[in-house]
């Protein structure tokens, strides 16, 4: 089937571009001698995770236990959950999953460490953990240096936890407006983590893994001596935001939303059938910018406004009702999360349909 | 099960409030002698649609053919698709569905009318349509007066289309900052529609149905003499945006997201496990406001920031890791669309789990 025969709205993946994106990041990791553990939040698709592992990733990163279970069920067997997991039910799922695959969990509090340890003790099982460090994003995570060392000592006293090392996410790079600013965040992200890992080691605490790296910062923190792992996610598809963060060119974007023009109610207004429930409301690039809600390269126009089911394009460019257009989204990860499947396209033909198995895995 | 035993993030419905919301709007429609045809985009749940019909709705409104099919499969049998449907595959679905239920479709172009008529002719079937009017929102729809009359004449010449009347959506009420401004939009919405319907009638074209009304405007346009139908959607749950549009009080909001505090990394920062993939990025109230991403009434705090899996609350209010909180979302319709089910709560107990059958029905 040709891609324009797909009913809309629908997700398309340019397979050649995705394959290139996957191999470029794997090549970088190989060159720098760091492990690549891609975050699967972007695609939520075990098949694509396997492509990343085949290309050289050591394992994968997930955000939730339910996503990790979905990935494990399809054969992924080395999973880092790069988030705190709180609550008895979820911890019981962790314990069950850890019997089947190599699993590691982020911890950033005494409460988190001790409640996990207690559950593991009852189950007579151990689990690897990493300490989440706040390297400047000011989201979750303990501060580097002293606070990280303090939590490491608490974990060392937990009989059923095994400290694998440290992880961070330099998400504040998304606020930077220059390539140099992002480079600076990335280098700082790596440096502060290596320093903290060394502090732990000087105090007799093992910290083998030093895990860093979002898509915009991976090339910078991954090059810092002493960093052992990078965890970019969005690079698999890239998106408009990543082009503005200097992580890719528009032609590297592998994901698009196929939409149909359903109405041309005025000479300067075109309506497509992809609204918030397909494109999401995520803004483009840095917070505060108003860069529209997706870009149609073939027409050089931007979606001006979205309502739930309507995309509004304010333009006097030529469109026809019934015409299909491909829209590069602002933020790939949240757009994929709206759909149940993605159509892999090569040379205009649908080569493969990917099920987004992780969609709806909320817990 | 008590509601706080539900694993998070999860959707809760306060059943008593939802029932009250459903009956209040039905009572209003009865009093004014207009038909209530609620838009099911908010809940995407056939069971709740049936509750609305039981309370007095004449039928339902859907945005898409796939949603209409889902509703019809569960016994809803009078459906208006309040959107343009373009493309052969979807039109074939329309034709099949119209064999089973009373179905009506919005049309706003000669292309839309003629392509639909041609397909119906081949299938030897007729279909009711309404003309979508742009009463000021400037999205889809033809302008009232002359342009609407022109399209009505084209439809009258389509052998297999039967014109039921007119529909509009006064969505520009969402930009108004005063109750008077919303009332004005609502009254104008109703008035312009009645005038256009009368213009058609004066020209010998039947226009029985004059369908108007969003949640903020329904009480105003529904009271305009000559309006025959209102189609509010969000009223079933209400949300923070509706409180700012004077459509409800905070205590009328029936939908909330249950979340768990997973980290308290600083004295003035609390992290919950509901991010963009649960709450969506939809802003609160009118465009341009920064009112946060959801409100926790019990704590009187607002979610400051969201990333995909994290809600960040910048507060020095007291929270504990592991604590569960209920968050009223900015925009109910898009939040429901993120989940597969909703937990109906009464007196703190889970009384019923509703499947969101329409989620993922993209086409």
Interface residues (C-beta under 8 A of the other chain):
Chain A: X7 X8 X9 X10 X41 X63 X64 X83 X84 X85 X86 X87 X89 X90 X108 X109 X111 X112 X115 X134 X138 X139 X140 X141 X142 X171 X260 X261 X262 X263 X264 X265 X266 X269 X271 X273 X276 X277 X278 X280 X281 X282 X283 X307 X308 X309 X310 X312 X321 X322 X333 X334 X337 X338 X339 X340 X360 X362 X363
Chain B: X7 X8 X9 X10 X41 X63 X64 X83 X84 X85 X86 X87 X89 X90 X108 X109 X111 X112 X115 X134 X138 X139 X140 X141 X142 X171 X260 X261 X262 X263 X264 X265 X266 X269 X271 X273 X276 X277 X278 X280 X281 X282 X283 X307 X308 X309 X310 X312 X321 X322 X333 X334 X337 X338 X339 X340 X360 X362 X363
